[in-house]
Every structure is written in structure tokens, then in C-alpha cells.
């Protein structure tokens, strides 16, 4: 390389220094189809576009004054070099409360008052940690059994404590399977024993024995996260499933708190924003239907068009497609694109776009370009019925009366912290994210302490 070292010679390039550039160059030459790169003919989209002002005239709008943003983060760390198979996992979900009106007072100021902004934001955090690979709760059990016991213990011991809310994750799981203010007494559990065929066993909060094989069952087994756990691997995917469940339970707890304590005031003027789509993936996906039913039961008792809940996607095929539409001026500031089965087919290259999202989503996608030019992909819950089903679901905005108020908040809370950002999502992410670098080292030391590995030398011997 054309750089001289202290000794006067030429600096040597790292063997891997150019690997990323080479891989990108190879990818550029490869031939494959990317929907976001084929958006030239856009005349067919025009009938599917609505303006924000048009939605407000046809549906009406509420002026929301507060936002609760929810985000999660996870990290899987190796415990020490001598034991490469041992991994410890951390997951946490954060919630922030943002006073939108108080934040907006700073827009007209020449200099932002940090005290005012601090008073406009409150936050809460729930964190989990557990051995995820190569380490077990005790001798003589499989990694799947270890995960089952860990999740049960965590859900019983971890509480969400915010003002008057003081409930464990397990209590919130029972609540999600019931109705607002009326938690379920049992949850359906399929026996995890491979040879046992018992399904939908009603398991109470305290747990019970399987009537078929006698195996101990816990209510958290209804999540079936253990099905994605493997003996060889980091099991980061399974930890991700656990984190998305915790995020949903945080939403359940906070929304129910406002619904019970201040139904006609705070609940009716607060938007709940979840980082990511309103969907549940993998083995816990059946919670999708539970979430949809639970939150829709809040609607008859709530004034206006509430509950106000949306998900915001920062990456993915929908975000790429929406960005391409904005780049071609097919979607102008203040315009919303209805994502029906035809748009889904173009966006995802799907052959069965009619049934898209029917097994995972409890909110419907919309592509919106904010008044300041930001591109936002949101998911919104319908007032009644399912957003997606085997017949295409409900794509018309009239089925989503909370939509105009949500778009109003999106326009009022734009952020420059990242591209097409929202302040509530950015704040929740900053609260939930694990720091890189020294933060990883700290988590690694904590994992070694919890697993009792401080005294092992680098060779892994006592």
C-alpha cells in the first residue's frame, strides 16, 4: 500500500482488507431479480394512493399528545476462548413515554432546552439473561429442557414495574390469553415430549403434569420456543423469538394500565409504537391471533378510534420498495399507498399474495411518505376482523379508523438520528440497545460469573 511505515518500508495490506469490496463486486455482477429495482411503470399504483387530508375527511382524526415507544435488543456472547461452544444470551425490552406537545415547544426555540426534552421523556426497561448454548441449568437434561426451565423461571421472576403496573411476564402472558382486566386461568400447551400426542392441554399458571406422559408442563411452554433450540449453535434465533414475545407483553402491560386507569384521557390520546411490524414469527406465531383479539376488545370501551397502536419497520423488502417509490416520485409527501394483494405480489415477488401475512401479522402494512419527505412503513390494526386472511384481508383504510391520528404523529415526530427515523422509535432503541465494544466485554464477564467459570484458565481446565 502507498503508505510508509516508521521503518521506512511500505505498509502491508491485511489479507482480509479487500474481501468486502470483492464480495460486493461479485454481487453486482450476479444476475438476480430485486423488486425494488423494477419500479419503472407506476401508473397502476395511482388508484391505490390516498392523501393524508383525504383520510382525515373520510375517517376523521384525533390529536394525540403522547407516544409510548417499545423496542428490544439481544446479544449472545461467548464466555471465554477456551470454551467456544458455551454461549450466554441477553435480551431486553425498553419502553419510553414521550410528551409530544412538550417536545414540539422546542421546535420554535433557537436553542433546544435539554431540561425540557428530558422532562418530555420517561423510560422503563425489562432485561433477561440465560445460558443459551453449551451450558445447562443442571446435569442430565437436554438443552431444550434447560431452555424450558429458564423461560419459566424468568417469566415468573421478571416484572414490569411502571407506576401502578407491577406484573410479572407470566401474569401478562395469562392476561394476553384472556381479555383486558380478565386474565385467563389456563393456556393451551402441546406436550413437548416427542412420543406424547397430547395437544392443547389446559395448563394453569402454577403448571401441571401432562395427562398422557406425566411430564411437567409450564404455561410458558405454550410459546414453543424450545422447538427452535439446538445442541450445536448459538441459538440466537430462539432468543430473538423470546425477545419478540417480551416486547408484545410489555405492550400488553402498558396499554392495559392506561386502559384501566385513564381510559377516557391518557389511553385515548396516546399512540403505542412497536419497533418492527405488528407480527409474531416462528413457534410463538399463534400469539398473533391472541394479540389481535385482545386489543380489539379494548375498542368498544375506548372513545374515538382507539386503541392507537402501530408498528414501524426500519428495514426489509417493504422499506426498500417504499424508498424506491419515493425516489421515482410515485409516492409524494403526505401520500399513503394501500398495500393490497397486487402491491404485495410486486413488492415481495410472491405467487400467493392473497394469503400473505395471514399466519403472522396482526396489523396491516401501509407505505407512507411524511410531509417532510421521510418514508415510513407502518402496520396498523383494524377495528374489527383480521388484517390479512386467506382471501386477501382488509386493505381499505376505512377499516383502520386510527390511521389518520397515527399519520399525524409520524409527521410531528420526525427524527434525523437515522434515515426516515421517528423520535419515539429512536429513543426506545437507544434505551434498549446493548453497547458494542466495552459493553460486550462487560456482558462476557457477567456471563462467566453466572456460569462459575472465573477460575478456568485459557485452556478450559480447572
N, C-alpha and C positions, 0 to 999 in steps of 0.2 A: 504494500500500500504506500502511497506517496507521503507518508509521514515519517519523520526521523525520530529515532529513539534517543535517549540520553547518551547512549554509547556511540551514536552517530550512524547506526545502521537504519535499515528500513523496517517499519513496523509490519509484523506478520498478521495477516487476516485470520480470524477464527475459522476453524473448519466448518462451523455451522452458521457463519455470519451471513451467507448469501442464500441459505436454504429457503427462507420465507419468500424471498424475491423469485427464486427459481420455481417454487411451487405455484406462486401466483401467475407467473408467466406461462406455465404449463396449463393452468386452469383457463387462462384467457384464450388459449388455442384450442381447448377441448370444445366439442360441439354438444350442447345440451340446450333444452328449452327452459327459459325463465319467463313466466307470465308477465312480470313487471317490466320486461324489456320489449314487450309486444303490445303496446297500447296506442298504436297509430290511429286506427279508426275508432273514434269515440262517440260518434253520433248516436249510437244505440243507447248511450248512458243518459242522454238528456231527459227522457221521461222519468227517470229514476231519481232525479235531483230535486231537493226541496231547499228553500231558503229558510234561514232561522226565523225571519219575520213572518213567513208563511205559516210555519209551525205554531208560532205564538198566537196567530189569529185563529187558527183552526182548533188548536188544543187548549190554549191558554198557558199561562206561566206563573210560577211563584218565584218571589225574590228570596233566594236562600242566603242566609247570613253566616253560616258556619260550615266547615268541612272537616270530616274525620277521615284521614288517610291511613291505610293499612298496608304494610309491606313486610316481607320476610326475607331472611338470608340464611344461608347454611355454609358450613365448611367442614371438610373431612381432612384430618391431619394425620400424618404418620407419627407414631410415638417416638421411635428412635431408629437410627440407621441399622442397628443390629437386629431389628425385628421388623422387616419391611412389610410383613403381612398384617401387622397389628395397626388398626385404624380407629381413631376416635372421632365421633361426629358431634358437631354443634349446630343447633338451629335456633333461630329466634324470630319472633314476630313483633313488630312495633306498631303503635297507633299514635297518631298526632291529631290534636284538635286545633284548627285554625279559625280564628275570628276574621272572616273575610272583610267585614266593614272596617275593623280596626286596621287591617293591613292596607286597605285602599286609602286610608287617610294619608299614608306616606307617599302616594303617587304624586301629589301636588306639592310636596315639600322639595326644597332644593337639596337638602341633605337628609338622608334617611336616619331616623332616630332608632338606634339599636334597642333601646329600652322599650319603645312602643312595639317593635317587632317581637321582642322576647315575650311581652305580655300577651301578644296575639296568638302564641303557640304554647300548647301543653302536650306532653308526651307520656307514654307508658310502654313498658317492654315486658315480654314474657320469653324466657330462654330455656332451652332444653339441651342436655348433653348425655351421651351414652356411648358405650363401645359398639362399633358398627361392623367390624370385621377382625377376625383373628383373636378376639378376646370374648370371653363369655362370663355371665353372671356367676356361674359356678361350674364345677366339673360334672361331666356326664350328661350334658344337654347339647342339642344342636344349636346352630346359630339362629335358626328360625324361632326356637323356643326361647332363646335368650332375648331376642327382639320382642317377642310377645310379652314376656315378663317385664322388660324395661319400659315398654309403652304403657302397660297397665300401671306401673308404679309412677311414671311421670304424670300420667293423666290424673291420678289420684292426688299427687303431691303438689303439682304446679297450679297456682291460682292466678287469675286475672283480677288484680286489685286496683280499681279506679273509682274514687269517690265511694258511692254506695254499692258498687259492684265488687263482690268478694266471692267468686265461684271458681271451683276447680275446672280443669279442662274436661274431666269426666262428667261433671254436672252439666256443663254446656253441651256435651255430646248427647246426653239424655234429653236436654231441652230441645235440641235440634230435631230429635226423633219424635217430639211431641208437638206442642203448639206454644205460642207466646204466653208465658205465665203458667203453663201446664206441662212440665216435663214428662216424658214417657217413663213408665215404670220398668219396661224391658226394651231391649233392642234385639233385632234378629241376627243370629250368628250361625254361620255354617261351620260345622266341626272341622278343625284343621287337621285331624288325623286322616291320613290318606286312605285307609281302608274303611273308614266310617262314612256312611252315606247320609247322615243326619243333616238336614238343611233347615234354615230359618228357625233355629232353636231360640225361644224367648229367654234371654239372659238378663237378670236384674243387675242393678248397679253393684251389688256385692259379689256377683259371679255365681256360677253353679257348675255342676257336673253334667257332662253330656249324657243324655239318656241312652245313647246307643253303645258307647265305649267307656264311659266313666271318666274321660279326660276332663281336666279342669278348664272351664271356659270363662273368659272375662269379656265384659261388654266392649272393650276396645278391639276384640277380635272381629267385630263387625266391619272394621276398616280393611281387613285382609292385607295389611301392608306386608306381613310376613311372607306372602306369596312371591314378592319380588326380591327377597333376601337370598343371597347365595353364599356358599362357603368360601369360594375364591373370588375376590373382588372387593372394591371399596364400598359397595352398597350405597353410593351417593344418590342413586335414583330412588331407592326406598326412603332415604332420609328426606329427599325432596317431596315425596308423597306425604310424609308425616308433616312437613312444614306447611304444605298447602292446606291440610286439614286444620292445623293450628290457626292459620290465617282466617279460615272460614269461621272457626269457633270464636275468635276474637271479634269478628264482625257480628256474630250472633249475640255475644255478650253485651257489646256496646250498644247495638241497636235496640236490644230488648230493654236495657237500662233506661234509655231515653223514652222508649215506648211506654214503659210502666210509670216512670217518674214525671215526665213532662211531655205528654202525648200531643197536646194542642199548642205547645210553644217550641221547645228545642227540637223535638222529633220532627215537627212539621217544617222546620226551617234549616235542617242540617242535611248535607249530602255526604254519603258514605262512599269513599273511593277506594277500590281494591287495586293494588298494582298487579296488572295482568288481567286476562279475561275472566269473566264470571263463569268458570268451568272447573270441573274436578276430573282429573285424569287417573288412569291406572285402576288398580283394585278398589280404591275408595270411591269410584265414579258414581255409585248409587246414591251418594250424598247429594248429587246434583238435584235429583227429584225432591229429596228432603228439604234442601235449601229453598228451592222454588216454592214448594208448598208452605214452608214456614213463613217466609217473608210476605207471600201473598195473603196470608191470614192477618197480617197487620193492616192491610189496605182498608177494609170496611170501617175499622175503628179510627183510622187516621184522617184528619182533614185534608182537603186539597187532593193532590195527586200522589202523595207519598205511599210507601216509603221511597226515599230518593237514594238509590244505590246504583253505582256503575263500576265497571272495570275499565282500566286503561292499559292498553298494550304498547310497549315501547319497541318491540321488535317482532319479527315474524313475517310471513307471506303477506298478510293483510296490510301491515305497515309499509312494506316495500311497494305494494300495489298502490296504496293511497298516495305515497310520496311521488310515484311516477305520474299519477293522475294530476297532482298539483303542479308537477314540473311541466306538464303539457297544457296547463291551464284548463283542464277538463273539470276541475273542481276549484271554484273561486272562493275567496274569503266569505264566510257566512253561509256556505252551502253544505248540505248534508246529502250523502249518497246512500240510498236504500240498497242494502245488500240482500237481494233476493237470490233465488237459485241460479239465475243466469249469471249474475255477477260472481257468485261463488264458483261456478264452473270455470269462468275465465281466470279468476284470482288464484285458485288452488289447482287448476288443471284436473279437476275431479270428474269422474264419469258418473257418480251417483250423488250429485249435488243436492238432490231433493232431501235426502236423509242426513245431510251434513249437520253435525253438532247435536243430533238427537239423543246421543248417549252420554254426552259430556257437558254441554252448555246449559246454564240456567239463565243466560242473558243473550240478547241478540246483538250481533255486530252492526255498527254503523260507522261510516267513514265521514269525518267532519273536518272542514278546514276553518280554523278560527278566524276571527276578524283581523287578527294581526298576521295571518299567513301560516300559522302553525298547523301541522297535520296531525290529527288525533284519531286513533281507532278506539272506539268505546264499545262496551257491551252493556245493554240496558235490559232490565227485567220487565216483562209485560204485566199489565194489571191483572190479567186472568189468562189461564191457559199456558201452554208451553211455547217458548220462543222458537224452537225447532222441533220437528217431528218427522215421521216417515212420509209426510205429504207436503213438505216444504216449510211448515211452521207459519208464524206470523211475521211478515216483513213490513207491513204498512205502519208508518209512525203513529197512526191513530190508536194502535194497541198499546202504545207506550206513553201515557199521559205525563210521566215525569221527565220526558225527553227535553222539552224547551227549557225547564229550570236547570237541567244538567248542562246544557249547552251554554247557558248564561254564566254558570260558574266557570266553565272551561275558558270562556272569553275573559273573565275577570281575574283569573289566577295563572296567567301565563308565566313561564319561567325561562330564563336564559342559562340555567345551570347545565342543561343538556339539550340537544336538538328536539324541538317540538315538545318541550317539557311543561309540566304542571307543578306549581309550588307545593301543593299538598303531597303529591307523589314523591317529589324530590326530598322533602323534609322527612317523610316516613322512611325513605330509602337510606338517608343519612343516619337516621336513628337505628335502623335495623342492620346495616351493613357491617360486616367484620372488617377491621383494618388489615391491609396487606403488610407484608414485611414483618415488623416487630410484633404486630398483632398475632400473626401466625405462630411466631416463636413462643409467645405467652400461652396461647392455647395448647401448644405442644407440651409445654412444661406442666400445665394443669392436667392434661391427659396422662402424663407419666405419673403424676402424683396419685390420681384417682385409680390407676391400674396397678399401683405399687411397684413401679419399675425404676424408681430413682436410683437404686443401688446396683442395677445391671451395668456391666462395662460395655464398651463399644462392640465387643464380640457377641453380646447377648447372653453371657454366662454370669451366674451369681458370684 
